[in-house]
Amino acid sequence: MTRTRQLQQQKQTAAALSGSLRHRRPKTKDTLEKEKRTRLLDEAIVTGNVDSLRRLSVTGAGFINDGIRRRAWPLLLRTHVPRRKQYVGRSGQDTPHKDEGQVALDVIRSFTHLATDSKSRQSVKKQRQDELQQIIIDVLRRHPKLAYYQGFHDVCTCLLVVLGKEAATMAAESLAMFFFRDCMLDNLEPVLNQLSLMTALLKIEDPEVQAFLDKSETLPFFPLSWVITWCAHDLNDFGKVARLFDFLMCFTPLMSVYLTTAVVMARREELLEVECDNAMVHTFLTKFPKNIDLELVISHAHELYTSYPPETLQNRTESWLDESSCVNTFNKPGTCLYDDNNEKALSTPVDFDPIDVLLSKPRVKRTKEPALGKYPSNALRLYRRNMATMVAFSAASMMGTAALLLLNSEMFKEWLSNSGLR
């Protein structure tokens, strides 16, 4: 080919590229914002800046996609480095946990969205269920003082889908010990104490809504499943569930209660139009609203948290959680995820020993009044009657599961017996 011919071809190629560039569509505002957020997230992860991740979790699309979450979540939970103690596995040296039977029953009901119309798909579902069961059992056998609760499998399912088995196993342990520990004790009193703080928040922020709830004798137990599963059982949109995990994983274990308060306040107009009847109000509130503006609710929840941090809220309302509650130990040296001043991710693995020590000791209470003692006996009687009815026709829903969790708790049975309500 002659030199002249080569130059002509180069000019034609350059002209074609120039034309294609002229006709390329300009980037939209959303695309530019997504690219900027991706850069900020990548920088925060690479530098181990947990504080930046927290700020980004409050706004916009959170961590955007599962690819970024696979890097961000382990950093937030400090599972991005190897464990201090390797699990002995199936060598015969480990002792089965007392709750493994219930775990197996719940796992069978998991991954129901996966098709099973062929042997290969059945095999995939079975593999996922086996992995989920192994994740939960690993946590329980490592920390036998923890008690499994129905709903923890929903949390672990989300971790498994996003992170894969190995990373999800470590993440589940960190979540159980730092965020869901109050749910994994011998009764539900610590969780009910957390939920009572929602009542306290509403009295401060929206007295009219709380007055309506008091008049209808509606107890703050309706969002139980939201708190103990981070809405993983209540939302069918997995993208929304993952978005909530982005946010809730970044802050105090009590953030799920701030979130439920924000949800109730966002629905105040609809709520106040509901007939002021216990069963009607409870039924309306129990279902997590599918079309709610999640970003608005997350922003409001963060505002509530900033205005009334856990310790401030407890002191102001005289509604104290146990000293050993995961809420009160979350920021204390030795029992917190990050205790350095710069909020930088540590290069050392989490030490769970101090929390295991806490679990082996009796809970230290700041008040002698039990959680259920804060509510009128008539309201509790109504709750028991209405929950029993709800369980009868909605056993497949988390509304029924939440009711069963409370009705079957020894604390609730004991209270009913002492009050003559059984």
C-alpha positions in Angstrom: 0.0 0.0 0.0 1.4 3.4 -1.0 2.1 6.1 1.6 -0.6 8.3 0.0 -3.2 5.5 0.4 -2.3 5.1 4.0 -2.8 8.8 4.7 -6.2 8.7 3.1 -7.3 5.8 5.2 -6.1 7.5 8.4 -8.0 10.7 7.5 -11.2 8.6 6.8 -10.8 6.8 10.1 -10.2 10.1 12.0 -13.3 11.6 10.3 -15.4 8.6 11.2 -14.3 8.8 14.9 -14.9 12.5 14.9 -18.4 12.0 13.6 -19.2 9.3 16.1 -18.0 11.5 19.0 -20.2 14.4 17.7 -23.2 12.1 17.7 -22.5 10.4 21.1 -25.2 11.3 23.6 -24.1 13.5 26.5 -24.1 11.9 29.9 -27.2 12.5 32.0 -27.2 14.1 35.4 -28.0 10.7 37.0 -25.1 9.0 35.2 -22.6 11.7 36.3 -23.8 11.4 39.9 -23.5 7.7 39.8 -20.0 7.9 38.5 -19.0 10.4 41.2 -20.6 8.3 43.9 -18.7 5.2 42.6 -15.4 7.1 42.7 -16.1 8.3 46.3 -17.0 4.8 47.4 -13.9 3.3 45.8 -11.7 5.9 47.5 -13.4 5.2 50.9 -12.9 1.5 50.5 -9.3 1.7 49.3 -8.3 4.1 52.1 -10.4 2.3 54.7 -12.4 5.4 55.5 -15.4 4.1 57.4 -16.7 7.5 58.2 -17.0 8.3 54.4 -18.9 5.1 53.9 -21.3 6.1 56.6 -21.9 9.5 55.0 -22.5 7.8 51.6 -24.9 5.3 53.1 -27.3 8.1 54.2 -27.7 9.7 50.8 -28.5 8.7 47.2 -28.3 5.1 46.1 -26.2 4.0 49.1 -23.5 1.6 47.9 -25.1 1.3 44.4 -24.6 -2.3 43.6 -23.6 -5.7 44.9 -20.1 -5.5 43.4 -19.4 -2.5 45.7 -21.2 -4.1 48.6 -18.9 -7.1 48.4 -16.0 -4.7 49.2 -17.8 -2.3 51.6 -19.8 -4.6 53.8 -16.8 -6.6 55.0 -14.9 -3.4 55.7 -17.8 -2.1 57.8 -18.1 -5.3 59.7 -14.3 -5.8 60.0 -14.5 -9.1 58.3 -12.1 -8.0 55.5 -9.2 -9.6 57.4 -8.9 -13.2 58.5 -10.5 -14.4 61.8 -8.5 -14.6 65.0 -9.7 -18.2 65.5 -10.3 -20.6 62.8 -13.4 -22.8 63.2 -12.7 -26.5 63.7 -15.4 -27.3 61.2 -16.7 -30.8 60.8 -13.9 -32.6 62.5 -16.0 -33.9 65.3 -14.6 -31.5 67.9 -17.6 -29.1 67.8 -20.8 -29.6 69.8 -24.2 -29.1 68.1 -26.1 -26.1 69.2 -29.5 -26.6 70.9 -31.3 -24.6 68.2 -30.0 -26.4 65.1 -33.3 -28.2 64.6 -35.2 -24.9 64.3 -32.6 -23.6 61.9 -33.1 -26.6 59.7 -36.9 -26.0 59.6 -36.5 -22.3 58.7 -33.8 -23.0 56.0 -36.3 -25.4 54.3 -38.6 -22.4 53.8 -35.9 -20.2 52.4 -35.1 -19.3 48.8 -38.7 -19.9 47.8 -38.3 -17.5 44.9 -35.9 -19.9 43.1 -37.5 -22.0 40.4 -37.5 -25.7 40.9 -39.0 -26.9 37.6 -35.9 -28.9 36.7 -33.4 -31.1 38.6 -30.6 -28.6 38.0 -32.6 -25.8 39.5 -33.6 -28.0 42.4 -29.9 -28.7 42.9 -29.1 -24.9 43.0 -31.8 -24.3 45.5 -30.6 -27.2 47.7 -27.1 -25.9 47.5 -28.1 -22.4 48.6 -30.1 -23.8 51.5 -27.2 -26.0 52.6 -24.9 -23.0 52.5 -27.4 -20.9 54.5 -27.7 -23.6 57.2 -23.9 -23.9 57.4 -23.6 -20.1 57.9 -26.0 -20.0 60.7 -24.7 -23.1 62.5 -21.1 -21.7 62.2 -22.2 -18.6 64.2 -24.1 -20.6 66.8 -21.3 -23.1 67.4 -18.7 -20.4 67.7 -20.9 -18.6 70.2 -23.1 -21.2 72.0 -24.5 -18.5 74.4 -26.3 -17.0 71.4 -29.9 -18.3 70.8 -31.2 -18.6 67.3 -34.4 -16.7 66.5 -36.8 -17.0 63.5 -35.8 -14.2 61.2 -32.0 -14.4 61.6 -32.1 -16.8 58.5 -33.5 -13.9 56.5 -30.6 -11.7 57.5 -28.1 -14.4 56.6 -29.9 -15.0 53.3 -29.2 -11.4 52.2 -25.6 -11.8 53.2 -25.2 -15.0 51.3 -26.8 -13.6 48.1 -24.5 -10.5 48.1 -21.3 -11.8 49.6 -21.1 -15.5 48.8 -20.8 -18.3 51.5 -17.3 -17.6 52.9 -17.6 -13.8 53.3 -21.3 -14.2 54.4 -20.3 -16.6 57.2 -17.9 -14.0 58.7 -20.3 -11.2 58.2 -23.1 -13.1 59.9 -20.9 -13.6 63.0 -20.1 -9.9 63.2 -23.8 -8.9 62.7 -24.9 -11.4 65.4 -22.4 -10.2 68.0 -22.5 -6.5 67.4 -26.0 -5.7 65.9 -28.5 -8.5 66.6 -27.1 -9.7 70.0 -30.2 -8.4 71.9 -32.4 -10.6 69.6 -30.3 -13.7 70.3 -30.7 -14.1 74.1 -33.0 -16.3 76.1 -36.0 -14.0 75.8 -37.3 -11.0 73.9 -37.2 -8.5 76.7 -34.1 -6.6 75.4 -35.7 -6.2 72.0 -39.0 -5.1 73.5 -37.0 -2.5 75.5 -35.5 -1.3 72.2 -39.0 -1.0 70.7 -40.2 1.0 73.7 -37.8 3.7 72.6 -39.9 4.2 69.5 -42.7 5.2 71.7 -40.4 7.6 73.5 -39.3 9.1 70.2 -42.8 9.5 68.9 -43.8 11.3 72.1 -41.1 13.8 71.4 -41.3 14.2 67.6 -45.0 13.6 66.9 -47.2 13.6 70.0 -50.4 13.5 67.9 -49.4 10.1 66.4 -48.4 8.7 69.7 -51.6 9.9 71.3 -53.6 8.1 68.5 -51.6 4.9 69.2 -52.2 5.3 72.9 -56.0 5.8 72.4 -56.2 2.7 70.2 -54.0 0.8 72.8 -51.5 -0.1 70.1 -48.3 -1.4 71.5 -44.9 -0.8 69.7 -44.5 -4.4 68.8 -45.8 -4.1 65.3 -42.4 -3.4 63.7 -40.8 -6.4 65.5 -39.9 -8.2 62.2 -38.5 -4.9 60.7 -36.1 -4.7 63.6 -35.0 -8.3 63.9 -34.6 -8.9 60.1 -33.8 -5.3 58.9 -36.9 -5.7 56.7 -35.3 -8.7 54.9 -38.6 -10.6 55.4 -40.9 -7.7 54.8 -39.8 -6.4 51.4 -39.9 -8.5 48.2 -37.6 -6.0 46.4 -34.1 -7.3 47.2 -32.6 -4.0 45.9 -34.4 -2.1 48.7 -33.4 -4.7 51.3 -29.7 -4.3 50.3 -30.1 -0.5 50.4 -31.4 -0.7 54.0 -28.5 -3.0 54.9 -26.1 -0.4 53.5 -27.5 2.1 55.9 -28.2 0.1 59.0 -24.8 -1.6 58.9 -23.1 1.8 59.3 -24.5 2.9 62.6 -25.8 1.9 66.0 -27.8 -1.3 66.4 -30.7 1.0 67.5 -30.8 2.6 64.0 -33.5 0.1 63.0 -35.7 1.6 65.7 -35.0 5.1 64.4 -35.9 3.8 61.0 -39.3 2.3 62.1 -40.1 5.6 63.8 -39.4 7.5 60.6 -41.6 5.0 58.7 -44.5 5.6 61.1 -44.1 9.4 60.9 -44.0 9.2 57.1 -47.4 7.5 57.1 -49.0 9.8 59.7 -51.8 11.1 57.4 -52.9 7.6 56.4 -52.6 6.4 60.0 -54.7 9.1 61.5 -57.5 8.2 58.9 -57.6 4.6 60.1 -60.4 3.7 62.5 -59.1 4.1 66.1 -59.4 0.4 66.8 -56.6 -1.8 68.2 -56.8 -4.5 65.6 -57.3 -2.1 62.7 -54.4 0.1 63.6 -52.0 -2.8 64.4 -52.9 -4.5 61.1 -52.3 -1.3 59.2 -48.9 -0.6 60.8 -47.6 -4.2 60.7 -47.1 -4.3 56.9 -44.0 -2.4 55.7 -45.2 0.0 53.0 -43.9 -1.1 49.7 -44.1 2.3 47.9 -42.6 4.4 50.6 -39.8 6.8 49.7 -37.0 4.8 51.2 -34.4 7.6 50.7 -36.6 10.1 52.6 -37.1 7.6 55.4 -33.4 6.9 55.7 -32.6 10.6 55.8 -35.2 11.2 58.5 -34.0 8.2 60.5 -30.5 9.6 60.5 -31.8 13.0 61.6 -33.5 11.4 64.5 -30.3 9.5 65.4 -28.3 12.7 65.2 -30.8 14.6 67.4 -31.3 11.9 69.9 -28.3 9.5 70.1 -29.0 6.3 72.0 -27.6 7.4 75.3 -29.2 10.8 75.1 -32.6 9.3 74.2 -32.4 6.8 77.1 -31.6 9.5 79.6 -34.2 12.0 78.3 -37.0 9.5 78.4 -35.8 7.4 81.4 -36.3 4.3 79.2 -33.0 2.5 79.8 -31.7 -0.5 78.0 -29.5 -3.1 79.8 -25.9 -2.1 80.3 -24.9 -5.2 78.3 -27.3 -4.3 75.5 -25.5 -4.3 72.1 -26.8 -0.7 71.8 -25.0 0.4 74.9 -21.8 -1.5 74.3 -21.5 -0.6 70.6 -19.2 2.3 71.1 -17.4 1.1 74.2 -13.7 0.1 74.0 -13.3 -3.6 73.7 -16.9 -4.3 72.5 -17.0 -2.0 69.5 -16.1 -2.5 65.9 -14.1 0.7 65.5 -12.6 2.5 68.5 -9.8 4.5 66.9 -10.2 8.3 66.7 -9.7 8.5 62.9 -12.5 6.0 62.1 -10.0 4.1 59.9 -10.5 0.4 59.2 -8.2 -1.6 61.4 -5.9 -4.2 59.9 -6.5 -6.6 62.8 -9.4 -9.0 63.0 -12.3 -8.6 65.4 -11.9 -10.0 68.9 -15.2 -11.5 70.0 -13.9 -12.7 73.4 -15.1 -9.6 75.4 -18.6 -10.1 74.0 -18.6 -13.8 74.7 -17.7 -12.8 78.3 -20.7 -10.5 78.4 -22.9 -13.2 77.1 -21.8 -15.6 79.9 -22.8 -13.0 82.6 -26.3 -12.0 83.8 -27.6 -8.9 82.2 -27.0 -5.7 84.1 -30.3 -3.8 84.2 -30.6 -0.1 84.7 -34.2 -0.3 85.7 -36.2 -3.0 87.6 -39.3 -2.4 85.5 -39.7 -5.1 82.8 -40.4 -4.0 79.2 -44.0 -5.3 79.3 -44.6 -3.5 82.6 -44.5 -0.2 80.9 -47.8 -0.8 79.1 -51.4 -1.0 80.4 -52.7 -4.5 81.1 -55.7 -4.0 78.9 -53.5 -3.1 75.9 -51.5 -6.3 76.5 -54.7 -8.3 76.7 -55.9 -6.9 73.4 -52.5 -7.5 71.9 -52.6 -11.2 72.9 -56.1 -11.7 71.6 -55.5 -9.9 68.3 -52.1 -11.5 67.7 -53.6 -15.0 68.2 -56.2 -14.2 65.5 -53.6 -12.8 63.2 -51.5 -15.9 63.5 -54.5 -18.1 62.6 -54.9 -16.5 59.2 -51.4 -15.2 58.4 -49.0 -17.9 59.5 -47.0 -17.5 56.3 -46.3 -13.9 56.9 -43.8 -12.2 59.3 -46.8 -10.6 61.0 -47.6 -14.1 62.2 -44.0 -14.9 63.0 -43.6 -11.8 65.0 -46.7 -12.6 67.0 -45.6 -16.1 67.6 -42.2 -14.9 68.8 -43.8 -12.8 71.5 -46.6 -15.2 72.4 -44.1 -18.1 72.8 -41.6 -16.1 74.8 -41.3 -17.2 78.4 -41.3 -13.6 79.6 -44.7 -13.0 78.0 -46.2 -16.3 79.3 -45.0 -15.4 82.8 -46.4 -12.0 82.6 -49.8 -13.3 81.4 -49.8 -15.9 84.2 -49.0 -13.4 86.9 -51.6 -11.0 85.6 -54.3 -13.6 85.4 -54.8 -13.1 81.6 -54.1 -16.6 80.5 
